[in-house]
Amino acid sequence: MMSKSRKLCISLIVSVLITIMLVVSMFGCAGDQLLMSHNNAEPPTEYTPSEPKTIFDLLTPWLVWIGLLASGLIFFWRMEKRRVVETNDS
């Protein structure tokens, strides 16, 4: 049997997903409408040398991703640890 908090969490996730779908469908392009911006398919006409990336620039996205993943895992591990374990002892 599902607990009340789990049902609330599932309903929250479903409602957020439905809201995102509605907002995207309201503001998207329909029919012959176009989003006007720079054409990325055309090659650039002038050469602009890129600056060499530092080790910090290369590692930042990975560190952010690992930090988010680790904090999520720690959060869920602590929540599971707090849950009372039910036994069948009489």
N, CA, C and O of each residue as an XYZ file, in Angstrom:
360
protein
N       0.842     -1.169      0.000
C       0.000      0.000      0.000
C       0.894      1.241      0.000
O       1.881      1.307      0.732
N       0.536      2.217     -0.826
C       1.354      3.423     -0.945
C       1.048      4.385      0.188
O      -0.101      4.546      0.599
N       2.091      5.015      0.681
C       1.893      5.990      1.739
C       1.363      7.294      1.155
O       1.416      7.528     -0.052
N       0.854      8.131      2.049
C       0.249      9.391      1.611
C       1.287     10.317      0.987
O       0.998     10.990     -0.003
N       2.485     10.358      1.551
C       3.520     11.250      1.015
C       3.978     10.796     -0.368
O       4.291     11.627     -1.220
N       4.020      9.496     -0.594
C       4.413      8.987     -1.906
C       3.364      9.339     -2.954
O       3.705      9.700     -4.081
N       2.084      9.232     -2.583
C       1.011      9.610     -3.500
C       1.071     11.093     -3.814
O       0.853     11.493     -4.958
N       1.366     11.923     -2.804
C       1.469     13.361     -3.034
C       2.657     13.683     -3.939
O       2.568     14.563     -4.795
N       3.752     12.980     -3.751
C       4.938     13.199     -4.567
C       4.654     12.826     -6.026
O       5.033     13.561     -6.938
N       4.003     11.707     -6.243
C       3.672     11.286     -7.600
C       2.711     12.269     -8.252
O       2.879     12.618     -9.421
N       1.703     12.719     -7.505
C       0.760     13.678     -8.076
C       1.443     15.012     -8.376
O       1.094     15.667     -9.358
N       2.405     15.425     -7.556
C       3.147     16.653     -7.824
C       3.966     16.529     -9.103
O       3.980     17.447     -9.923
N       4.644     15.408     -9.276
C       5.455     15.199    -10.480
C       4.582     15.191    -11.723
O       4.930     15.802    -12.733
N       3.441     14.497    -11.653
C       2.538     14.432    -12.799
C       1.987     15.813    -13.129
O       1.910     16.179    -14.302
N       1.607     16.581    -12.123
C       1.057     17.911    -12.388
C       2.114     18.850    -12.966
O       1.794     19.676    -13.821
N       3.367     18.739    -12.516
C       4.437     19.570    -13.080
C       4.677     19.198    -14.541
O       4.852     20.082    -15.379
N       4.687     17.910    -14.857
C       4.882     17.484    -16.245
C       3.753     17.963    -17.143
O       4.006     18.407    -18.263
N       2.520     17.884    -16.677
C       1.385     18.358    -17.463
C       1.477     19.859    -17.671
O       1.197     20.351    -18.765
N       1.865     20.594    -16.635
C       2.008     22.046    -16.757
C       3.084     22.405    -17.777
O       2.890     23.314    -18.584
N       4.209     21.705    -17.749
C       5.278     21.964    -18.719
C       4.785     21.700    -20.139
O       5.065     22.483    -21.047
N       4.053     20.603    -20.338
C       3.534     20.290    -21.664
C       2.566     21.357    -22.148
O       2.593     21.722    -23.323
N       1.711     21.864    -21.267
C       0.764     22.899    -21.654
C       1.474     24.203    -22.006
O       1.130     24.846    -22.998
N       2.457     24.596    -21.208
C       3.178     25.843    -21.471
C       3.950     25.746    -22.777
O       3.966     26.702    -23.552
N       4.585     24.618    -23.036
C       5.352     24.449    -24.275
C       4.422     24.471    -25.481
O       4.755     25.063    -26.508
N       3.273     23.838    -25.370
C       2.354     23.824    -26.507
C       1.753     25.201    -26.760
O       1.417     25.515    -27.902
N       1.609     26.025    -25.737
C       1.048     27.364    -25.922
C       2.041     28.311    -26.588
O       1.629     29.186    -27.349
N       3.325     28.159    -26.323
C       4.313     29.106    -26.822
C       5.162     28.544    -27.964
O       6.122     29.195    -28.376
N       4.847     27.384    -28.475
C       5.598     26.818    -29.587
C       5.136     27.392    -30.910
O       4.179     28.165    -30.957
N       5.813     27.018    -31.984
C       5.431     27.475    -33.322
C       4.392     26.526    -33.896
O       4.462     25.315    -33.689
N       3.426     27.086    -34.622
C       2.385     26.268    -35.230
C       2.286     26.605    -36.711
O       2.400     27.769    -37.096
N       2.075     25.587    -37.543
C       1.846     25.825    -38.963
C       3.051     26.409    -39.650
O       4.144     25.846    -39.589
N       2.854     27.547    -40.310
C       3.923     28.154    -41.098
C       4.694     29.218    -40.323
O       5.422     30.006    -40.926
N       4.551     29.256    -39.019
C       5.283     30.232    -38.219
C       6.739     29.808    -38.095
O       7.057     28.620    -38.143
N       7.617     30.787    -37.935
C       9.044     30.521    -37.815
C       9.621     31.280    -36.635
O       9.169     32.379    -36.312
N      10.608     30.700    -36.000
C      11.397     31.424    -35.013
C      12.573     32.036    -35.765
O      13.381     31.307    -36.341
N      12.679     33.329    -35.769
C      13.720     34.006    -36.540
C      14.977     34.154    -35.675
O      14.941     34.768    -34.609
N      16.058     33.596    -36.138
C      17.333     33.711    -35.444
C      18.453     33.489    -36.446
O      18.205     33.379    -37.647
N      19.667     33.424    -35.963
C      20.829     33.195    -36.823
C      20.762     31.794    -37.405
O      20.414     30.842    -36.707
N      21.095     31.666    -38.683
C      21.101     30.369    -39.353
C      22.404     29.658    -39.014
O      23.465     30.025    -39.518
N      22.324     28.645    -38.163
C      23.518     27.922    -37.738
C      24.025     26.952    -38.800
O      25.127     26.419    -38.670
N      23.231     26.714    -39.856
C      23.658     25.803    -40.911
C      24.690     26.456    -41.818
O      25.491     25.753    -42.435
N      24.693     27.772    -41.916
C      25.662     28.462    -42.756
C      27.014     28.513    -42.046
O      27.082     28.830    -40.859
N      28.084     28.204    -42.766
C      29.401     28.292    -42.127
C      29.772     29.758    -41.900
O      29.372     30.626    -42.676
N      30.522     30.031    -40.859
C      30.919     31.426    -40.611
C      31.840     31.922    -41.729
O      32.648     31.169    -42.272
N      31.698     33.187    -42.051
C      32.501     33.747    -43.150
C      33.885     34.165    -42.691
O      34.811     34.212    -43.501
N      34.046     34.464    -41.431
C      35.350     34.894    -40.939
C      35.853     33.911    -39.888
O      35.070     33.291    -39.168
N      37.146     33.786    -39.818
C      37.760     32.858    -38.868
C      38.041     33.588    -37.562
O      38.699     34.628    -37.542
N      37.533     33.029    -36.484
C      37.814     33.587    -35.164
C      38.468     32.493    -34.332
O      37.809     31.519    -33.968
N      39.741     32.639    -34.028
C      40.420     31.590    -33.240
C      39.829     31.527    -31.828
O      39.592     32.552    -31.189
N      39.604     30.320    -31.369
C      39.056     30.150    -30.021
C      40.190     30.123    -29.008
O      41.306     29.689    -29.294
N      39.865     30.597    -27.824
C      40.867     30.619    -26.763
C      41.022     29.209    -26.190
O      40.039     28.474    -26.101
N      42.222     28.826    -25.807
C      42.386     27.498    -25.211
C      41.657     27.424    -23.865
O      41.698     28.359    -23.065
N      41.002     26.309    -23.642
C      40.249     26.146    -22.400
C      41.175     25.724    -21.267
O      42.104     24.938    -21.452
N      40.894     26.267    -20.100
C      41.669     25.882    -18.921
C      41.094     24.595    -18.347
O      40.006     24.167    -18.731
N      41.819     23.990    -17.441
C      41.354     22.756    -16.806
C      40.089     23.011    -15.994
O      39.229     22.138    -15.878
N      39.982     24.219    -15.432
C      38.794     24.583    -14.674
C      37.561     24.642    -15.579
O      36.482     24.190    -15.193
N      37.724     25.202    -16.787
C      36.613     25.265    -17.742
C      36.176     23.872    -18.175
O      34.990     23.643    -18.409
N      37.114     22.946    -18.285
C      36.781     21.592    -18.712
C      36.122     20.782    -17.600
O      35.247     19.959    -17.870
N      36.532     21.006    -16.353
C      36.044     20.186    -15.245
C      34.763     20.710    -14.594
O      34.077     19.950    -13.912
N      34.424     21.980    -14.784
C      33.274     22.567    -14.102
C      31.967     21.817    -14.375
O      31.265     21.490    -13.418
N      31.602     21.527    -15.636
C      30.339     20.800    -15.834
C      30.332     19.421    -15.177
O      29.308     18.988    -14.648
N      31.464     18.739    -15.211
C      31.539     17.418    -14.589
C      31.415     17.514    -13.069
O      30.743     16.692    -12.446
N      32.058     18.506    -12.481
C      31.981     18.671    -11.026
C      30.558     19.028    -10.587
O      30.083     18.542     -9.560
N      29.885     19.871    -11.360
C      28.498     20.223    -11.037
C      27.618     18.986    -11.133
O      26.799     18.750    -10.245
N      27.766     18.191    -12.190
C      26.961     16.978    -12.378
C      27.220     15.972    -11.259
O      26.274     15.405    -10.711
N      28.460     15.748    -10.922
C      28.794     14.798     -9.856
C      28.281     15.305     -8.508
O      27.794     14.518     -7.697
N      28.387     16.603     -8.265
C      27.888     17.175     -7.012
C      26.375     17.024     -6.876
O      25.883     16.664     -5.807
N      25.634     17.296     -7.954
C      24.174     17.126     -7.913
C      23.792     15.668     -7.706
O      22.898     15.362     -6.917
N      24.463     14.776     -8.408
C      24.166     13.354     -8.272
C      24.484     12.862     -6.859
O      23.694     12.122     -6.273
N      25.622     13.262     -6.311
C      26.007     12.831     -4.966
C      25.051     13.394     -3.918
O      24.664     12.682     -2.992
N      24.666     14.663     -4.051
C      23.752     15.229     -3.057
C      22.386     14.566     -3.125
O      21.756     14.360     -2.088
N      21.913     14.226     -4.320
C      20.646     13.503     -4.446
C      20.723     12.122     -3.827
O      19.802     11.703     -3.126
N      21.821     11.404     -4.080
C      21.973     10.067     -3.505
C      22.057     10.121     -1.985
O      21.465      9.285     -1.303
N      22.785     11.093     -1.451
C      22.891     11.235      0.006
C      21.533     11.563      0.610
O      21.164     11.024      1.653
N      20.784     12.455     -0.054
C      19.456     12.820      0.434
C      18.543     11.593      0.503
O      17.911     11.352      1.532
N      18.469     10.817     -0.582
C      17.599      9.649     -0.590
C      18.097      8.565      0.358
O      17.286      7.843      0.938
N      19.408      8.433      0.529
C      19.940      7.441      1.464
C      19.541      7.800      2.884
O      19.169      6.925      3.666
N      19.616      9.085      3.223
C      19.216      9.509      4.572
C      17.723      9.325      4.788
O      17.307      8.960      5.888
N      16.909      9.566      3.773
C      15.472      9.368      3.904
C      15.140      7.889      4.116
O      14.273      7.554      4.923
N      15.826      7.015      3.397
C      15.590      5.583      3.568
C      16.062      5.116      4.938
O      15.456      4.226      5.535
N      17.140      5.712      5.438
C      17.677      5.326      6.739
C      16.722      5.710      7.866
O      16.640      5.016      8.879
N      15.999      6.821      7.687
C      15.076      7.286      8.711
C      13.785      6.476      8.774
O      13.121      6.428      9.809
N      13.433      5.836      7.648
C      12.181      5.095      7.581
C      12.202      3.925      8.578
O      13.203      3.218      8.691
N      11.118      3.733      9.277
C      11.022      2.651     10.250
C      10.835      1.350      9.502
O       9.986      1.249      8.617
N      11.629      0.353      9.858
C      11.548     -0.942      9.204
C      10.475     -1.759      9.896
O      10.528     -1.980     11.106
N       9.492     -2.209      9.112
C       8.411     -3.039      9.673
C       8.836     -4.497      9.660
O       9.401     -4.986      8.682
N       8.557     -5.184     10.760
C       8.890     -6.589     10.842
C       7.632     -7.393     11.083
O       6.592     -6.846     11.451
N       7.732     -8.693     10.875
C       6.590     -9.585     11.081
C       6.665    -10.279     12.449
O       6.000    -11.294     12.661
N       7.452     -9.752     13.358
C       7.583    -10.384     14.673
C       6.270    -10.239     15.442
O       5.591     -9.216     15.359
N       5.935    -11.278     16.185
C       4.693    -11.248     16.979
C       4.980    -10.912     18.410
O       4.059    -10.842     19.225
